Amino acid sequence: VLHSMKAPPPKFPAGSLVRGKDNKRATRCGYAGKIGLVVEAGEYSKIQWVGEPAHPSGPQRYPSRDLEKAS
């Protein structure tokens, strides 16, 4: 109930460097192991992957549970 009044802060704020987790969904969708920059934070974050051209409609959204902080 409290989350409907005020959402928790995003897991990865904008500007964070993240990597796609090596799980079933990320592997199937093709972003497992890729490094990217969080452009817009949220439950589904917009990620610009390193070394890939920008998508014509802008960065795509990926679930935060499929991402981990790149170190």
PQR file of N, CA, C, O and H, with PARSE charges and radii, in Angstrom:
ATOM      1  N   VAL A   1       0.828  -1.184   0.000 -0.4000 1.5000
ATOM      2  CA  VAL A   1       0.000   0.000   0.000 -0.0000 2.0000
ATOM      3  C   VAL A   1       0.877   1.255   0.000  0.5500 1.7000
ATOM      4  O   VAL A   1       0.556   2.230  -0.680 -0.5500 1.4000
ATOM      5  N   LEU A   2       1.965   1.240   0.745 -0.4000 1.5000
ATOM      6  CA  LEU A   2       2.826   2.421   0.797 -0.0000 2.0000
ATOM      7  C   LEU A   2       3.492   2.703  -0.544  0.5500 1.7000
ATOM      8  O   LEU A   2       3.711   3.865  -0.886 -0.5500 1.4000
ATOM      9  H   LEU A   2       2.226   0.448   1.297  0.4000 1.0000
ATOM     10  N   HIS A   3       3.817   1.673  -1.303 -0.4000 1.5000
ATOM     11  CA  HIS A   3       4.466   1.872  -2.594 -0.0000 2.0000
ATOM     12  C   HIS A   3       3.540   2.563  -3.589  0.5500 1.7000
ATOM     13  O   HIS A   3       4.015   3.199  -4.530 -0.5500 1.4000
ATOM     14  H   HIS A   3       3.639   0.729  -1.025  0.4000 1.0000
ATOM     15  N   SER A   4       2.232   2.449  -3.397 -0.4000 1.5000
ATOM     16  CA  SER A   4       1.315   3.141  -4.292 -0.0000 2.0000
ATOM     17  C   SER A   4       1.293   4.640  -3.998  0.5500 1.7000
ATOM     18  O   SER A   4       0.969   5.441  -4.875 -0.5500 1.4000
ATOM     19  H   SER A   4       1.846   1.933  -2.632  0.4000 1.0000
ATOM     20  N   MET A   5       1.632   5.016  -2.780 -0.4000 1.5000
ATOM     21  CA  MET A   5       1.660   6.430  -2.412 -0.0000 2.0000
ATOM     22  C   MET A   5       3.007   7.062  -2.779  0.5500 1.7000
ATOM     23  O   MET A   5       3.059   8.186  -3.278 -0.5500 1.4000
ATOM     24  H   MET A   5       1.895   4.366  -2.067  0.4000 1.0000
ATOM     25  N   LYS A   6       4.093   6.326  -2.524 -0.4000 1.5000
ATOM     26  CA  LYS A   6       5.426   6.821  -2.858 -0.0000 2.0000
ATOM     27  C   LYS A   6       6.268   5.626  -3.268  0.5500 1.7000
ATOM     28  O   LYS A   6       6.553   4.741  -2.462 -0.5500 1.4000
ATOM     29  H   LYS A   6       4.051   5.413  -2.118  0.4000 1.0000
ATOM     30  N   ALA A   7       6.659   5.615  -4.523 -0.4000 1.5000
ATOM     31  CA  ALA A   7       7.439   4.497  -5.039 -0.0000 2.0000
ATOM     32  C   ALA A   7       8.847   4.491  -4.428  0.5500 1.7000
ATOM     33  O   ALA A   7       9.400   5.554  -4.146 -0.5500 1.4000
ATOM     34  H   ALA A   7       6.428   6.334  -5.178  0.4000 1.0000
ATOM     35  N   PRO A   8       9.428   3.304  -4.223 -0.5600 1.5000
ATOM     36  CA  PRO A   8      10.786   3.248  -3.694  0.2800 2.0000
ATOM     37  C   PRO A   8      11.778   3.788  -4.733  0.5500 1.7000
ATOM     38  O   PRO A   8      11.466   3.827  -5.923 -0.5500 1.4000
ATOM     39  N   PRO A   9      12.961   4.202  -4.290 -0.5600 1.5000
ATOM     40  CA  PRO A   9      13.944   4.709  -5.249  0.2800 2.0000
ATOM     41  C   PRO A   9      14.363   3.600  -6.216  0.5500 1.7000
ATOM     42  O   PRO A   9      14.306   2.423  -5.860 -0.5500 1.4000
ATOM     43  N   PRO A  10      14.781   3.954  -7.426 -0.5600 1.5000
ATOM     44  CA  PRO A  10      15.163   2.932  -8.400  0.2800 2.0000
ATOM     45  C   PRO A  10      16.402   2.164  -7.940  0.5500 1.7000
ATOM     46  O   PRO A  10      17.257   2.703  -7.237 -0.5500 1.4000
ATOM     47  N   LYS A  11      16.480   0.912  -8.344 -0.4000 1.5000
ATOM     48  CA  LYS A  11      17.603   0.051  -7.984 -0.0000 2.0000
ATOM     49  C   LYS A  11      18.897   0.586  -8.588  0.5500 1.7000
ATOM     50  O   LYS A  11      19.945   0.563  -7.942 -0.5500 1.4000
ATOM     51  H   LYS A  11      15.785   0.474  -8.914  0.4000 1.0000
ATOM     52  N   PHE A  12      18.823   1.068  -9.832 -0.4000 1.5000
ATOM     53  CA  PHE A  12      19.974   1.631 -10.531 -0.0000 2.0000
ATOM     54  C   PHE A  12      19.611   3.035 -10.994  0.5500 1.7000
ATOM     55  O   PHE A  12      18.806   3.184 -11.913 -0.5500 1.4000
ATOM     56  H   PHE A  12      17.972   1.087 -10.357  0.4000 1.0000
ATOM     57  N   PRO A  13      20.185   4.075 -10.379 -0.5600 1.5000
ATOM     58  CA  PRO A  13      19.855   5.447 -10.799  0.2800 2.0000
ATOM     59  C   PRO A  13      20.425   5.750 -12.187  0.5500 1.7000
ATOM     60  O   PRO A  13      21.315   5.048 -12.667 -0.5500 1.4000
ATOM     61  N   ALA A  14      19.915   6.781 -12.815 -0.4000 1.5000
ATOM     62  CA  ALA A  14      20.405   7.187 -14.138 -0.0000 2.0000
ATOM     63  C   ALA A  14      21.896   7.474 -14.060  0.5500 1.7000
ATOM     64  O   ALA A  14      22.367   8.103 -13.113 -0.5500 1.4000
ATOM     65  H   ALA A  14      19.192   7.351 -12.425  0.4000 1.0000
ATOM     66  N   GLY A  15      22.632   7.009 -15.059 -0.4000 1.5000
ATOM     67  CA  GLY A  15      24.080   7.191 -15.089 -0.0000 2.0000
ATOM     68  C   GLY A  15      24.847   5.997 -14.563  0.5500 1.7000
ATOM     69  O   GLY A  15      26.077   5.985 -14.621 -0.5500 1.4000
ATOM     70  H   GLY A  15      22.249   6.497 -15.828  0.4000 1.0000
ATOM     71  N   SER A  16      24.151   4.983 -14.047 -0.4000 1.5000
ATOM     72  CA  SER A  16      24.816   3.786 -13.536 -0.0000 2.0000
ATOM     73  C   SER A  16      25.268   2.898 -14.680  0.5500 1.7000
ATOM     74  O   SER A  16      24.619   2.837 -15.724 -0.5500 1.4000
ATOM     75  H   SER A  16      23.152   4.992 -14.000  0.4000 1.0000
ATOM     76  N   LEU A  17      26.374   2.217 -14.479 -0.4000 1.5000
ATOM     77  CA  LEU A  17      26.864   1.243 -15.443 -0.0000 2.0000
ATOM     78  C   LEU A  17      26.369  -0.123 -15.006  0.5500 1.7000
ATOM     79  O   LEU A  17      26.648  -0.556 -13.888 -0.5500 1.4000
ATOM     80  H   LEU A  17      26.900   2.267 -13.631  0.4000 1.0000
ATOM     81  N   VAL A  18      25.638  -0.806 -15.872 -0.4000 1.5000
ATOM     82  CA  VAL A  18      25.023  -2.090 -15.528 -0.0000 2.0000
ATOM     83  C   VAL A  18      25.413  -3.160 -16.549  0.5500 1.7000
ATOM     84  O   VAL A  18      25.875  -2.861 -17.650 -0.5500 1.4000
ATOM     85  H   VAL A  18      25.410  -0.455 -16.781  0.4000 1.0000
ATOM     86  N   ARG A  19      25.209  -4.423 -16.143 -0.4000 1.5000
ATOM     87  CA  ARG A  19      25.451  -5.567 -17.020 -0.0000 2.0000
ATOM     88  C   ARG A  19      24.211  -6.439 -16.998  0.5500 1.7000
ATOM     89  O   ARG A  19      23.568  -6.582 -15.958 -0.5500 1.4000
ATOM     90  H   ARG A  19      24.833  -4.666 -15.249  0.4000 1.0000
ATOM     91  N   GLY A  20      23.872  -7.019 -18.131 -0.4000 1.5000
ATOM     92  CA  GLY A  20      22.739  -7.934 -18.198 -0.0000 2.0000
ATOM     93  C   GLY A  20      23.082  -9.234 -17.480  0.5500 1.7000
ATOM     94  O   GLY A  20      24.121  -9.835 -17.754 -0.5500 1.4000
ATOM     95  H   GLY A  20      24.394  -6.903 -18.976  0.4000 1.0000
ATOM     96  N   LYS A  21      22.223  -9.674 -16.566 -0.4000 1.5000
ATOM     97  CA  LYS A  21      22.462 -10.926 -15.840 -0.0000 2.0000
ATOM     98  C   LYS A  21      22.446 -12.112 -16.798  0.5500 1.7000
ATOM     99  O   LYS A  21      21.851 -12.053 -17.874 -0.5500 1.4000
ATOM    100  H   LYS A  21      21.379  -9.186 -16.344  0.4000 1.0000
ATOM    101  N   ASP A  22      23.101 -13.171 -16.392 -0.4000 1.5000
ATOM    102  CA  ASP A  22      23.136 -14.388 -17.203 -0.0000 2.0000
ATOM    103  C   ASP A  22      21.983 -15.290 -16.774  0.5500 1.7000
ATOM    104  O   ASP A  22      22.196 -16.350 -16.185 -0.5500 1.4000
ATOM    105  H   ASP A  22      23.584 -13.219 -15.517  0.4000 1.0000
ATOM    106  N   ASN A  23      20.753 -14.854 -17.077 -0.4000 1.5000
ATOM    107  CA  ASN A  23      19.587 -15.669 -16.754 -0.0000 2.0000
ATOM    108  C   ASN A  23      18.840 -16.018 -18.037  0.5500 1.7000
ATOM    109  O   ASN A  23      19.214 -15.572 -19.122 -0.5500 1.4000
ATOM    110  H   ASN A  23      20.580 -13.994 -17.556  0.4000 1.0000
ATOM    111  N   LYS A  24      17.806 -16.799 -17.911 -0.4000 1.5000
ATOM    112  CA  LYS A  24      17.097 -17.321 -19.076 -0.0000 2.0000
ATOM    113  C   LYS A  24      16.514 -16.210 -19.953  0.5500 1.7000
ATOM    114  O   LYS A  24      16.690 -16.232 -21.172 -0.5500 1.4000
ATOM    115  H   LYS A  24      17.502 -17.162 -17.030  0.4000 1.0000
ATOM    116  N   ARG A  25      15.824 -15.244 -19.350 -0.4000 1.5000
ATOM    117  CA  ARG A  25      15.179 -14.178 -20.127 -0.0000 2.0000
ATOM    118  C   ARG A  25      16.215 -13.296 -20.825  0.5500 1.7000
ATOM    119  O   ARG A  25      16.059 -12.977 -22.003 -0.5500 1.4000
ATOM    120  H   ARG A  25      15.681 -15.226 -18.360  0.4000 1.0000
ATOM    121  N   ALA A  26      17.276 -12.898 -20.106 -0.4000 1.5000
ATOM    122  CA  ALA A  26      18.293 -12.039 -20.699 -0.0000 2.0000
ATOM    123  C   ALA A  26      19.030 -12.748 -21.836  0.5500 1.7000
ATOM    124  O   ALA A  26      19.365 -12.125 -22.844 -0.5500 1.4000
ATOM    125  H   ALA A  26      17.403 -13.158 -19.149  0.4000 1.0000
ATOM    126  N   THR A  27      19.279 -14.035 -21.677 -0.4000 1.5000
ATOM    127  CA  THR A  27      19.923 -14.808 -22.735 -0.0000 2.0000
ATOM    128  C   THR A  27      19.018 -14.892 -23.953  0.5500 1.7000
ATOM    129  O   THR A  27      19.471 -14.696 -25.081 -0.5500 1.4000
ATOM    130  H   THR A  27      19.006 -14.541 -20.858  0.4000 1.0000
ATOM    131  N   ARG A  28      17.748 -15.180 -23.734 -0.4000 1.5000
ATOM    132  CA  ARG A  28      16.787 -15.304 -24.831 -0.0000 2.0000
ATOM    133  C   ARG A  28      16.624 -13.975 -25.576  0.5500 1.7000
ATOM    134  O   ARG A  28      16.499 -13.963 -26.801 -0.5500 1.4000
ATOM    135  H   ARG A  28      17.379 -15.339 -22.818  0.4000 1.0000
ATOM    136  N   CYS A  29      16.624 -12.864 -24.843 -0.4000 1.5000
ATOM    137  CA  CYS A  29      16.428 -11.549 -25.466 -0.0000 2.0000
ATOM    138  C   CYS A  29      17.726 -10.950 -26.000  0.5500 1.7000
ATOM    139  O   CYS A  29      17.692  -9.949 -26.716 -0.5500 1.4000
ATOM    140  H   CYS A  29      16.726 -12.875 -23.848  0.4000 1.0000
ATOM    141  N   GLY A  30      18.872 -11.549 -25.661 -0.4000 1.5000
ATOM    142  CA  GLY A  30      20.144 -11.131 -26.243 -0.0000 2.0000
ATOM    143  C   GLY A  30      20.922 -10.069 -25.506  0.5500 1.7000
ATOM    144  O   GLY A  30      21.832  -9.484 -26.093 -0.5500 1.4000
ATOM    145  H   GLY A  30      18.900 -12.362 -25.079  0.4000 1.0000
ATOM    146  N   TYR A  31      20.619  -9.786 -24.256 -0.4000 1.5000
ATOM    147  CA  TYR A  31      21.394  -8.775 -23.541 -0.0000 2.0000
ATOM    148  C   TYR A  31      22.162  -9.334 -22.345  0.5500 1.7000
ATOM    149  O   TYR A  31      22.689  -8.563 -21.544 -0.5500 1.4000
ATOM    150  H   TYR A  31      19.880 -10.261 -23.779  0.4000 1.0000
ATOM    151  N   ALA A  32      22.237 -10.659 -22.209 -0.4000 1.5000
ATOM    152  CA  ALA A  32      23.015 -11.275 -21.131 -0.0000 2.0000
ATOM    153  C   ALA A  32      24.499 -10.985 -21.340  0.5500 1.7000
ATOM    154  O   ALA A  32      25.041 -11.227 -22.419 -0.5500 1.4000
ATOM    155  H   ALA A  32      21.810 -11.286 -22.860  0.4000 1.0000
ATOM    156  N   GLY A  33      25.144 -10.468 -20.311 -0.4000 1.5000
ATOM    157  CA  GLY A  33      26.572 -10.187 -20.374 -0.0000 2.0000
ATOM    158  C   GLY A  33      26.944  -8.863 -21.005  0.5500 1.7000
ATOM    159  O   GLY A  33      28.116  -8.488 -20.969 -0.5500 1.4000
ATOM    160  H   GLY A  33      24.704 -10.271 -19.435  0.4000 1.0000
ATOM    161  N   LYS A  34      26.004  -8.140 -21.579 -0.4000 1.5000
ATOM    162  CA  LYS A  34      26.289  -6.847 -22.196 -0.0000 2.0000
ATOM    163  C   LYS A  34      26.407  -5.772 -21.126  0.5500 1.7000
ATOM    164  O   LYS A  34      25.762  -5.841 -20.080 -0.5500 1.4000
ATOM    165  H   LYS A  34      25.051  -8.445 -21.608  0.4000 1.0000
ATOM    166  N   ILE A  35      27.241  -4.779 -21.406 -0.4000 1.5000
ATOM    167  CA  ILE A  35      27.439  -3.637 -20.511 -0.0000 2.0000
ATOM    168  C   ILE A  35      26.684  -2.452 -21.102  0.5500 1.7000
ATOM    169  O   ILE A  35      26.721  -2.225 -22.312 -0.5500 1.4000
ATOM    170  H   ILE A  35      27.765  -4.722 -22.256  0.4000 1.0000
ATOM    171  N   GLY A  36      26.001  -1.700 -20.243 -0.4000 1.5000
ATOM    172  CA  GLY A  36      25.258  -0.547 -20.724 -0.0000 2.0000
ATOM    173  C   GLY A  36      25.125   0.544 -19.675  0.5500 1.7000
ATOM    174  O   GLY A  36      25.446   0.345 -18.503 -0.5500 1.4000
ATOM    175  H   GLY A  36      25.972  -1.884 -19.261  0.4000 1.0000
ATOM    176  N   LEU A  37      24.653   1.682 -20.110 -0.4000 1.5000
ATOM    177  CA  LEU A  37      24.458   2.851 -19.263 -0.0000 2.0000
ATOM    178  C   LEU A  37      22.966   3.089 -19.070  0.5500 1.7000
ATOM    179  O   LEU A  37      22.200   3.083 -20.034 -0.5500 1.4000
ATOM    180  H   LEU A  37      24.392   1.843 -21.062  0.4000 1.0000
ATOM    181  N   VAL A  38      22.557   3.299 -17.818 -0.4000 1.5000
ATOM    182  CA  VAL A  38      21.149   3.582 -17.522 -0.0000 2.0000
ATOM    183  C   VAL A  38      20.860   5.018 -17.938  0.5500 1.7000
ATOM    184  O   VAL A  38      21.460   5.961 -17.422 -0.5500 1.4000
ATOM    185  H   VAL A  38      23.179   3.305 -17.035  0.4000 1.0000
ATOM    186  N   VAL A  39      19.935   5.171 -18.874 -0.4000 1.5000
ATOM    187  CA  VAL A  39      19.559   6.493 -19.372 -0.0000 2.0000
ATOM    188  C   VAL A  39      18.383   7.034 -18.570  0.5500 1.7000
ATOM    189  O   VAL A  39      18.346   8.217 -18.234 -0.5500 1.4000
ATOM    190  H   VAL A  39      19.447   4.405 -19.293  0.4000 1.0000
ATOM    191  N   GLU A  40      17.424   6.167 -18.264 -0.4000 1.5000
ATOM    192  CA  GLU A  40      16.246   6.548 -17.481 -0.0000 2.0000
ATOM    193  C   GLU A  40      15.970   5.424 -16.483  0.5500 1.7000
ATOM    194  O   GLU A  40      15.812   4.267 -16.874 -0.5500 1.4000
ATOM    195  H   GLU A  40      17.454   5.205 -18.537  0.4000 1.0000
ATOM    196  N   ALA A  41      15.913   5.763 -15.206 -0.4000 1.5000
ATOM    197  CA  ALA A  41      15.756   4.769 -14.151 -0.0000 2.0000
ATOM    198  C   ALA A  41      14.293   4.481 -13.859  0.5500 1.7000
ATOM    199  O   ALA A  41      13.416   5.303 -14.127 -0.5500 1.4000
ATOM    200  H   ALA A  41      16.042   6.702 -14.888  0.4000 1.0000
ATOM    201  N   GLY A  42      14.046   3.302 -13.306 -0.4000 1.5000
ATOM    202  CA  GLY A  42      12.709   2.885 -12.926 -0.0000 2.0000
ATOM    203  C   GLY A  42      12.671   1.379 -12.794  0.5500 1.7000
ATOM    204  O   GLY A  42      13.705   0.715 -12.870 -0.5500 1.4000
ATOM    205  H   GLY A  42      14.758   2.634 -13.088  0.4000 1.0000
ATOM    206  N   GLU A  43      11.458   0.826 -12.593 -0.4000 1.5000
ATOM    207  CA  GLU A  43      11.324  -0.622 -12.509 -0.0000 2.0000
ATOM    208  C   GLU A  43      11.753  -1.255 -13.831  0.5500 1.7000
ATOM    209  O   GLU A  43      12.363  -2.325 -13.844 -0.5500 1.4000
ATOM    210  H   GLU A  43      10.618   1.365 -12.532  0.4000 1.0000
ATOM    211  N   TYR A  44      11.432  -0.592 -14.938 -0.4000 1.5000
ATOM    212  CA  TYR A  44      11.912  -0.968 -16.264 -0.0000 2.0000
ATOM    213  C   TYR A  44      12.774   0.188 -16.747  0.5500 1.7000
ATOM    214  O   TYR A  44      12.256   1.232 -17.144 -0.5500 1.4000
ATOM    215  H   TYR A  44      10.937   0.277 -14.927  0.4000 1.0000
ATOM    216  N   SER A  45      14.087   0.002 -16.712 -0.4000 1.5000
ATOM    217  CA  SER A  45      15.027   1.074 -17.027 -0.0000 2.0000
ATOM    218  C   SER A  45      15.355   1.118 -18.508  0.5500 1.7000
ATOM    219  O   SER A  45      15.401   0.089 -19.181 -0.5500 1.4000
ATOM    220  H   SER A  45      14.508  -0.846 -16.389  0.4000 1.0000
ATOM    221  N   LYS A  46      15.582   2.326 -19.003 -0.4000 1.5000
ATOM    222  CA  LYS A  46      16.051   2.492 -20.377 -0.0000 2.0000
ATOM    223  C   LYS A  46      17.568   2.361 -20.347  0.5500 1.7000
ATOM    224  O   LYS A  46      18.251   3.044 -19.583 -0.5500 1.4000
ATOM    225  H   LYS A  46      15.544   3.162 -18.455  0.4000 1.0000
ATOM    226  N   ILE A  47      18.084   1.468 -21.196 -0.4000 1.5000
ATOM    227  CA  ILE A  47      19.515   1.180 -21.227 -0.0000 2.0000
ATOM    228  C   ILE A  47      20.059   1.442 -22.618  0.5500 1.7000
ATOM    229  O   ILE A  47      19.462   1.033 -23.614 -0.5500 1.4000
ATOM    230  H   ILE A  47      17.529   0.914 -21.816  0.4000 1.0000
ATOM    231  N   GLN A  48      21.202   2.130 -22.686 -0.4000 1.5000
ATOM    232  CA  GLN A  48      21.941   2.284 -23.937 -0.0000 2.0000
ATOM    233  C   GLN A  48      23.161   1.375 -23.831  0.5500 1.7000
ATOM    234  O   GLN A  48      24.078   1.656 -23.060 -0.5500 1.4000
ATOM    235  H   GLN A  48      21.687   2.462 -21.878  0.4000 1.0000
ATOM    236  N   TRP A  49      23.178   0.289 -24.600 -0.4000 1.5000
ATOM    237  CA  TRP A  49      24.263  -0.693 -24.543 -0.0000 2.0000
ATOM    238  C   TRP A  49      25.513  -0.137 -25.195  0.5500 1.7000
ATOM    239  O   TRP A  49      25.438   0.550 -26.215 -0.5500 1.4000
ATOM    240  H   TRP A  49      22.433   0.061 -25.227  0.4000 1.0000
ATOM    241  N   VAL A  50      26.664  -0.434 -24.607 -0.4000 1.5000
ATOM    242  CA  VAL A  50      27.956   0.031 -25.109 -0.0000 2.0000
ATOM    243  C   VAL A  50      28.287  -0.699 -26.406  0.5500 1.7000
ATOM    244  O   VAL A  50      28.134  -1.918 -26.491 -0.5500 1.4000
ATOM    245  H   VAL A  50      26.725  -0.991 -23.779  0.4000 1.0000
ATOM    246  N   GLY A  51      28.736   0.034 -27.402 -0.4000 1.5000
ATOM    247  CA  GLY A  51      29.157  -0.544 -28.664 -0.0000 2.0000
ATOM    248  C   GLY A  51      28.039  -0.875 -29.622  0.5500 1.7000
ATOM    249  O   GLY A  51      28.289  -1.471 -30.670 -0.5500 1.4000
ATOM    250  H   GLY A  51      28.860   1.024 -27.333  0.4000 1.0000
ATOM    251  N   GLU A  52      26.817  -0.509 -29.300 -0.4000 1.5000
ATOM    252  CA  GLU A  52      25.683  -0.758 -30.189 -0.0000 2.0000
ATOM    253  C   GLU A  52      25.093   0.568 -30.631  0.5500 1.7000
ATOM    254  O   GLU A  52      25.028   1.516 -29.849 -0.5500 1.4000
ATOM    255  H   GLU A  52      26.613  -0.025 -28.449  0.4000 1.0000
ATOM    256  N   PRO A  53      24.659   0.635 -31.893 -0.5600 1.5000
ATOM    257  CA  PRO A  53      24.034   1.884 -32.352  0.2800 2.0000
ATOM    258  C   PRO A  53      22.723   2.130 -31.614  0.5500 1.7000
ATOM    259  O   PRO A  53      22.054   1.194 -31.177 -0.5500 1.4000
ATOM    260  N   ALA A  54      22.377   3.379 -31.484 -0.4000 1.5000
ATOM    261  CA  ALA A  54      21.129   3.741 -30.807 -0.0000 2.0000
ATOM    262  C   ALA A  54      19.935   3.238 -31.607  0.5500 1.7000
ATOM    263  O   ALA A  54      19.938   3.280 -32.837 -0.5500 1.4000
ATOM    264  H   ALA A  54      22.921   4.140 -31.839  0.4000 1.0000
ATOM    265  N   HIS A  55      18.929   2.769 -30.908 -0.4000 1.5000
ATOM    266  CA  HIS A  55      17.691   2.316 -31.547 -0.0000 2.0000
ATOM    267  C   HIS A  55      16.981   3.537 -32.107  0.5500 1.7000
ATOM    268  O   HIS A  55      17.006   4.595 -31.477 -0.5500 1.4000
ATOM    269  H   HIS A  55      18.926   2.735 -29.909  0.4000 1.0000
ATOM    270  N   PRO A  56      16.340   3.425 -33.285 -0.5600 1.5000
ATOM    271  CA  PRO A  56      15.680   4.595 -33.900  0.2800 2.0000
ATOM    272  C   PRO A  56      14.671   5.302 -32.993  0.5500 1.7000
ATOM    273  O   PRO A  56      14.520   6.521 -33.065 -0.5500 1.4000
ATOM    274  N   SER A  57      13.984   4.543 -32.142 -0.4000 1.5000
ATOM    275  CA  SER A  57      12.992   5.169 -31.261 -0.0000 2.0000
ATOM    276  C   SER A  57      13.563   5.489 -29.882  0.5500 1.7000
ATOM    277  O   SER A  57      12.806   5.829 -28.972 -0.5500 1.4000
ATOM    278  H   SER A  57      14.107   3.552 -32.082  0.4000 1.0000
ATOM    279  N   GLY A  58      14.882   5.389 -29.709 -0.4000 1.5000
ATOM    280  CA  GLY A  58      15.521   5.685 -28.429 -0.0000 2.0000
ATOM    281  C   GLY A  58      15.857   4.409 -27.682  0.5500 1.7000
ATOM    282  O   GLY A  58      15.555   3.314 -28.158 -0.5500 1.4000
ATOM    283  H   GLY A  58      15.496   5.113 -30.448  0.4000 1.0000
ATOM    284  N   PRO A  59      16.484   4.535 -26.504 -0.5600 1.5000
ATOM    285  CA  PRO A  59      16.868   3.354 -25.729  0.2800 2.0000
ATOM    286  C   PRO A  59      15.650   2.503 -25.346  0.5500 1.7000
ATOM    287  O   PRO A  59      14.582   3.033 -25.038 -0.5500 1.4000
ATOM    288  N   GLN A  60      15.825   1.203 -25.369 -0.4000 1.5000
ATOM    289  CA  GLN A  60      14.752   0.275 -25.022 -0.0000 2.0000
ATOM    290  C   GLN A  60      14.699   0.062 -23.517  0.5500 1.7000
ATOM    291  O   GLN A  60      15.669   0.347 -22.815 -0.5500 1.4000
ATOM    292  H   GLN A  60      16.692   0.773 -25.619  0.4000 1.0000
ATOM    293  N   ARG A  61      13.571  -0.440 -23.017 -0.4000 1.5000
ATOM    294  CA  ARG A  61      13.381  -0.676 -21.581 -0.0000 2.0000
ATOM    295  C   ARG A  61      13.655  -2.133 -21.236  0.5500 1.7000
ATOM    296  O   ARG A  61      13.269  -3.042 -21.971 -0.5500 1.4000
ATOM    297  H   ARG A  61      12.783  -0.672 -23.588  0.4000 1.0000
ATOM    298  N   TYR A  62      14.330  -2.342 -20.105 -0.4000 1.5000
ATOM    299  CA  TYR A  62      14.676  -3.672 -19.621 -0.0000 2.0000
ATOM    300  C   TYR A  62      14.327  -3.757 -18.139  0.5500 1.7000
ATOM    301  O   TYR A  62      14.480  -2.769 -17.420 -0.5500 1.4000
ATOM    302  H   TYR A  62      14.644  -1.603 -19.508  0.4000 1.0000
ATOM    303  N   PRO A  63      13.859  -4.923 -17.659 -0.5600 1.5000
ATOM    304  CA  PRO A  63      13.506  -5.049 -16.243  0.2800 2.0000
ATOM    305  C   PRO A  63      14.743  -4.965 -15.348  0.5500 1.7000
ATOM    306  O   PRO A  63      15.774  -5.569 -15.643 -0.5500 1.4000
ATOM    307  N   SER A  64      14.632  -4.220 -14.263 -0.4000 1.5000
ATOM    308  CA  SER A  64      15.752  -4.039 -13.338 -0.0000 2.0000
ATOM    309  C   SER A  64      16.186  -5.355 -12.706  0.5500 1.7000
ATOM    310  O   SER A  64      17.349  -5.505 -12.331 -0.5500 1.4000
ATOM    311  H   SER A  64      13.794  -3.729 -14.023  0.4000 1.0000
ATOM    312  N   ARG A  65      15.273  -6.306 -12.584 -0.4000 1.5000
ATOM    313  CA  ARG A  65      15.640  -7.584 -11.969 -0.0000 2.0000
ATOM    314  C   ARG A  65      16.559  -8.404 -12.861  0.5500 1.7000
ATOM    315  O   ARG A  65      17.143  -9.383 -12.397 -0.5500 1.4000
ATOM    316  H   ARG A  65      14.328  -6.184 -12.889  0.4000 1.0000
ATOM    317  N   ASP A  66      16.705  -8.025 -14.152 -0.4000 1.5000
ATOM    318  CA  ASP A  66      17.594  -8.718 -15.064 -0.0000 2.0000
ATOM    319  C   ASP A  66      18.929  -8.004 -15.230  0.5500 1.7000
ATOM    320  O   ASP A  66      19.726  -8.372 -16.094 -0.5500 1.4000
ATOM    321  H   ASP A  66      16.230  -7.230 -14.529  0.4000 1.0000
ATOM    322  N   LEU A  67      19.177  -6.990 -14.413 -0.4000 1.5000
ATOM    323  CA  LEU A  67      20.403  -6.215 -14.500 -0.0000 2.0000
ATOM    324  C   LEU A  67      21.187  -6.321 -13.195  0.5500 1.7000
ATOM    325  O   LEU A  67      20.610  -6.547 -12.132 -0.5500 1.4000
ATOM    326  H   LEU A  67      18.530  -6.692 -13.711  0.4000 1.0000
ATOM    327  N   GLU A  68      22.499  -6.155 -13.285 -0.4000 1.5000
ATOM    328  CA  GLU A  68      23.355  -6.090 -12.105 -0.0000 2.0000
ATOM    329  C   GLU A  68      24.368  -4.984 -12.302  0.5500 1.7000
ATOM    330  O   GLU A  68      24.692  -4.621 -13.433 -0.5500 1.4000
ATOM    331  H   GLU A  68      22.968  -5.971 -14.149  0.4000 1.0000
ATOM    332  N   LYS A  69      24.865  -4.452 -11.206 -0.4000 1.5000
ATOM    333  CA  LYS A  69      25.829  -3.351 -11.270 -0.0000 2.0000
ATOM    334  C   LYS A  69      27.138  -3.871 -11.841  0.5500 1.7000
ATOM    335  O   LYS A  69      27.675  -4.868 -11.358 -0.5500 1.4000
ATOM    336  H   LYS A  69      24.602  -4.747 -10.288  0.4000 1.0000
ATOM    337  N   ALA A  70      27.654  -3.204 -12.861 -0.4000 1.5000
ATOM    338  CA  ALA A  70      28.944  -3.576 -13.450 -0.0000 2.0000
ATOM    339  C   ALA A  70      30.041  -2.966 -12.582  0.5500 1.7000
ATOM    340  O   ALA A  70      29.971  -1.794 -12.211 -0.5500 1.4000
ATOM    341  H   ALA A  70      27.218  -2.394 -13.253  0.4000 1.0000
ATOM    342  N   SER A  71      31.046  -3.763 -12.264 -0.4000 1.5000
ATOM    343  CA  SER A  71      32.123  -3.228 -11.404 -0.0000 2.0000
ATOM    344  C   SER A  71      33.464  -3.261 -12.077  0.5500 1.7000
ATOM    345  O   SER A  71      34.462  -2.847 -11.485 -0.5500 1.4000
ATOM    346  H   SER A  71      31.103  -4.715 -12.565  0.4000 1.0000
TER
END
